[in-house]
Amino acid sequence: MKTKALYLILAATVACLSSTSHAEITDVIEKTFEFNDNGRISLSNINGDVSISACNCAQVHLIATITASDQETRDRINVDIDSNNRKLSIKTKYKKSERRNHSRNRHSEVTYELTVPNKVELDEIALVNGDLEIRGVTGLLNAELVNGELNSDAGMSDTEVSMVNGDIHITFQDLDKVDRIKLESVNGTIAVKMPSDADLDVSAETVSGKITNEFGLSVHKGRYVGSDMHGTLGDGSVSLSMENVNGRIRLDTL
């Protein structure tokens, strides 16, 4: 009986050690930067979501959470930050592994949470696998996503978004300072909300997908595939271009 009990204890100890050796590694990087209200932020990331929220402040607060399947994988990841009070650049970088089979059964991601002055320009936001959420930021937006979803709720400046696989949901609260909006997607929905009195020059096209709107614009369905919508609302001072391959386009009022 004692021998059996000792065996069970040893087995449990080995299992615990084995589990510990393969436990995920999590690191958190937290920084605060003094920043101008109209400064410019760029960010590139491979795997992981990005959340950007506005504040009535003159600072950028950054939380980067790095998760890796093991320490060796964690050691390959670097968050490269270059900053001054007018420009902040954040890049996720990976060192090459010396082991050929390093990628087998290993994974990692870096998620970012930023609190920023509400008028900052979000320029060159590039994500490969991850969602982008923007709350309360009214400055310029220039973003490219491969696999993910974009949600932005307070647009008031020029915007350009390119998406491969995922939905684009953008709300524009005010167009007084907007000249141009360009949205492109390959697979996913493009959904835009505008003030009901928006002055727009609208161009929208799909290869395979419906187009709907709440502004009374006519939608033309292609003979074989696709749809298109073109028209002017008010004085047409804001250019709105939307192109989609496989997915819907919706233009709704607030």
C-alpha positions in Angstrom: 0.0 0.0 0.0 2.8 2.4 0.9 4.6 1.6 -2.4 1.4 2.4 -4.4 0.9 5.7 -2.5 4.5 6.7 -3.2 4.1 5.8 -6.9 1.0 8.0 -7.1 2.8 10.9 -5.4 5.7 10.6 -7.8 3.4 10.4 -10.8 1.5 13.5 -9.7 4.8 15.4 -9.2 6.0 14.4 -12.7 2.7 15.5 -14.2 2.9 18.8 -12.4 6.4 19.4 -13.6 5.5 18.5 -17.1 2.5 20.8 -17.1 4.6 23.6 -15.7 7.3 23.2 -18.4 4.6 23.7 -21.1 2.7 26.5 -19.4 2.0 29.6 -21.4 4.2 32.6 -20.8 2.4 36.0 -20.4 4.2 39.3 -20.2 2.7 42.8 -19.9 4.4 46.0 -21.1 2.8 49.2 -19.8 4.0 52.6 -20.8 2.7 56.2 -20.8 3.9 58.9 -23.2 3.3 62.6 -23.2 1.5 63.3 -26.6 0.1 66.1 -28.6 -3.7 66.2 -29.3 -3.1 66.0 -33.0 -0.1 63.7 -33.0 0.3 60.7 -35.3 0.3 57.0 -34.3 1.3 54.0 -36.4 1.1 50.4 -35.3 1.8 47.0 -37.0 0.9 43.6 -35.5 0.9 40.0 -36.7 -1.3 38.1 -34.3 -3.6 39.8 -31.8 -6.3 42.4 -31.4 -5.9 46.1 -31.1 -8.2 48.4 -29.1 -7.8 52.2 -29.2 -10.0 54.5 -27.0 -10.1 58.3 -26.8 -9.6 60.4 -23.7 -9.6 64.1 -22.9 -5.9 64.0 -22.1 -2.4 64.8 -23.5 -1.0 61.3 -23.1 -0.9 57.9 -24.7 -1.3 55.0 -22.3 -0.2 51.7 -23.8 -0.7 48.2 -22.5 0.9 45.4 -24.6 0.1 41.8 -23.5 2.4 39.2 -24.9 1.3 35.5 -24.7 3.5 32.7 -25.9 3.3 28.9 -25.7 6.8 28.7 -24.1 9.8 30.8 -23.1 11.7 30.2 -26.3 8.8 31.5 -28.3 8.4 34.5 -26.0 12.1 35.4 -26.4 11.6 35.8 -30.1 9.0 38.6 -29.7 9.9 42.2 -29.4 7.6 45.2 -29.1 9.5 48.0 -30.8 8.5 51.5 -29.7 9.7 54.8 -31.2 8.2 57.9 -29.7 8.2 61.6 -29.2 5.4 64.0 -28.3 4.1 64.2 -32.0 4.7 60.7 -33.3 4.4 57.2 -31.9 5.4 54.1 -33.8 4.7 50.6 -32.4 5.8 47.4 -34.2 5.6 43.8 -33.2 8.8 42.1 -34.4 9.8 38.4 -34.4 13.4 37.1 -34.4 14.1 34.1 -36.6 14.3 30.8 -34.8 17.5 28.8 -35.1 15.4 25.6 -34.9 13.8 24.4 -38.1 10.8 22.9 -36.4 10.3 25.8 -34.0 6.8 26.6 -35.2 5.4 23.1 -34.5 2.7 23.2 -31.7 3.9 26.7 -30.7 1.9 29.9 -30.8 2.0 33.5 -29.7 0.1 36.7 -29.8 0.4 40.3 -28.8 -2.6 42.4 -28.0 -2.6 46.1 -27.6 -4.8 48.5 -25.6 -4.2 52.2 -26.2 -5.8 55.2 -24.6 -5.1 58.3 -26.8 -6.1 62.0 -27.2 -9.3 62.0 -29.2 -8.0 64.0 -32.2 -4.9 61.9 -32.9 -4.2 60.6 -36.4 -4.2 56.8 -36.6 -1.9 56.4 -39.6 -0.6 53.1 -41.0 -2.4 50.7 -38.6 -1.6 47.3 -40.1 -2.9 44.0 -38.7 -2.5 40.5 -40.1 -4.6 38.4 -37.7 -6.7 40.4 -35.3 -9.6 42.8 -34.7 -9.3 46.6 -34.6 -11.6 48.5 -32.3 -11.6 52.3 -32.2 -13.8 54.2 -29.7 -14.2 58.0 -29.6 -11.2 58.8 -31.8 -12.1 61.6 -34.3 -8.8 62.0 -36.2 -7.6 60.6 -39.5 -7.8 56.8 -39.9 -5.6 54.8 -42.3 -5.8 51.0 -41.7 -5.0 47.7 -43.5 -6.3 44.4 -42.1 -5.9 40.9 -43.5 -8.0 38.7 -41.2 -10.1 40.5 -38.6 -12.9 43.0 -38.0 -12.9 46.7 -37.8 -15.3 48.7 -35.6 -15.0 52.5 -35.4 -17.7 54.7 -33.8 -16.8 58.4 -34.0 -15.2 59.2 -37.4 -14.9 62.9 -38.2 -11.8 62.9 -40.5 -10.5 61.4 -43.7 -10.6 57.6 -43.6 -9.1 54.8 -45.7 -9.5 51.2 -44.8 -8.5 48.1 -46.8 -9.8 44.7 -45.6 -9.2 41.1 -46.9 -11.2 38.8 -44.7 -13.6 40.5 -42.2 -16.3 43.1 -41.7 -15.9 46.9 -41.7 -18.3 48.8 -39.4 -17.7 52.6 -39.3 -19.9 55.3 -37.9 -19.3 59.0 -38.8 -20.7 61.4 -36.3 -19.8 64.6 -38.3 -18.4 65.2 -41.8 -17.5 68.9 -41.5 -13.7 68.1 -41.6 -14.0 65.1 -44.0 -12.9 65.3 -47.6 -12.5 61.6 -48.5 -13.6 58.2 -47.3 -12.4 55.0 -49.1 -13.4 51.5 -48.0 -12.4 48.3 -49.7 -13.0 44.7 -48.8 -12.6 41.2 -50.4 -14.6 39.0 -48.1 -16.9 40.6 -45.6 -19.5 43.3 -45.1 -18.9 47.0 -45.4 -21.4 48.9 -43.1 -21.3 52.7 -42.8 -23.5 55.1 -40.8 -23.7 58.8 -41.6 -25.7 61.8 -40.5 -29.0 61.9 -42.4 -28.1 65.4 -43.9 -24.6 64.2 -45.2 -23.2 65.9 -48.3 -21.9 62.9 -50.2 -20.6 62.0 -53.7 -21.2 58.2 -53.4 -19.7 55.4 -55.4 -20.3 51.8 -54.4 -19.7 48.5 -56.2 -19.8 44.8 -55.4 -18.9 41.7 -57.5 -21.0 39.4 -55.4 -23.1 41.0 -52.8 -26.1 43.3 -52.2 -26.0 47.1 -51.8 -28.6 48.8 -49.6 -28.9 52.4 -48.3 -31.2 54.6 -46.3 -30.6 57.7 -48.3 -32.9 57.0 -51.3 -30.1 56.3 -53.8 -30.9 53.9 -56.6 -29.0 50.6 -56.7 -28.3 49.0 -60.1 -28.0 45.2 -60.2 -25.6 43.8 -62.8 -27.0 41.5 -65.5 -25.0 38.6 -64.2 -23.1 39.5 -61.1 -22.6 42.4 -58.7 -24.4 45.7 -58.0 -23.4 49.4 -58.1 -24.7 52.6 -56.6 -23.7 56.1 -57.6 -25.2 59.4 -56.6 -24.9 62.8 -55.0 -26.4 63.9 -51.7 -26.5 67.6 -50.9 -23.5 69.4 -52.4 -21.5 66.2 -52.7 -18.5 67.7 -50.9 -17.4 64.4 -49.3 -16.2 61.6 -51.5 -17.4 58.2 -50.3 -16.0 55.2 -52.2 -16.9 51.6 -51.3 -15.8 48.5 -53.1 -16.4 44.9 -52.1 -15.8 41.6 -53.9 -17.7 39.0 -51.8 -20.0 40.8 -49.3 -22.6 43.4 -48.8 -22.4 47.2 -48.7 -24.7 49.1 -46.4 -25.0 52.8 -46.1 -27.3 53.8 -43.2 -28.3 56.9 -41.4 -27.5 57.5 -37.7 
